[in-house]
Amino acid sequence: MPDHLTVVKHPLVQHKLSIMREKETSTAVFRQLLKEISLLLAYEVTRDLSMTTKTIETPLTTMEAPILAGRKLALISILRAGNGLLDGMLELIPSARVGFVGLYRDEETLKPVQYYFKVPELMGERTVIAVDPMLATGNSSAAAIDLLKEAGATDIRFLCLLAAPEGVARMKEAHPDVPIVTAALDEKLNEKGYIVPGLGDAGDRMFGTK
């Protein structure tokens, strides 16, 4: 297992992912499971956030209580499928700032093409979590991280539902400083750049499009 990759083996994560993989799973159920699984993955990707303390009053006494340090997190959705992970994460971290990177994959070249970019200010002072359900070729993810670094981000993590070995290798080559958290490292990519066994196109399954 690559040292920059964390695969979340929690039983609830694995169970929910298995249902999502089934081709008969409906759009509504797929969307709900993605929201639930993103909550669980969010616990893992935020495990080592910086902490500080503040003085608070409990009903019984005064204490130094642990709280998150620094500026609010930035959650960056890689459109459009990233929005499925974003919803669940915002339930866990409602105060997070949110940004969007719009990329689509050119079906001929498999290279990413940018069409939208809007992120919070002061990116260099925030922990940034980029989310996209599928880490396939890694080209779009690497391009999105390029843009985030250009915007000033230095503390970046990448969260995905499924990863292919090719995508993990591409990300390590392009951004060795960005840890990856995923629910599964699948077998390979097929000739069309889809993850196998995978779950098909996450955006199509989430939004009911073909």
Summary of the structure (lengths in Angstrom):
residues: 210
radius of gyration: 17.5
end to end distance: 33.7
largest distance: 65.6
contacts: 670
relative contact order: 0.17
helix: 34%
strand: 30%
